Amino acid sequence: MARAEPPKVLQVAVAWSPSPGAALEKPVRVAAGSTVLDAIRAGGIADDAEAMVDVSTQEVGIWGRIVTLDAVLEDGDRVEIYRPLVVAPNEARRRRARRKAGPGR
């Protein structure tokens, strides 16, 4: 039985959150050997003013693992563009706990 050749065209997804509570995902086809940056460009996301994506300053990942823009993609990868945190997670938990405790606590 012959070995299956790797696909010449990869099907990946690019996901980002333009604002809190909003998540978008766009399927993108790129050539084998393409990078994270290639997928972002192919999706037109960096050019979309409403997407508010600046990959020069935002972290990116593949399936939740932080990578660089030159990371090479595999078929089925999910490229994620992370928004900068407005509040540190531990501070956000503190604020929620204070709100639940009520006034005077």
Buried (B, 14 or more C-beta within 10 A) or exposed (E): EEEEEEEEEBEBBBBBBBEEEEEEEBEBEBEBEBBBBBBBBBBEBBEBEEBEBEBEEEEBBBEEEEBEBEBBBEEEBBBBBBBEEEEEEEEEEEEEEEEEEEEEE
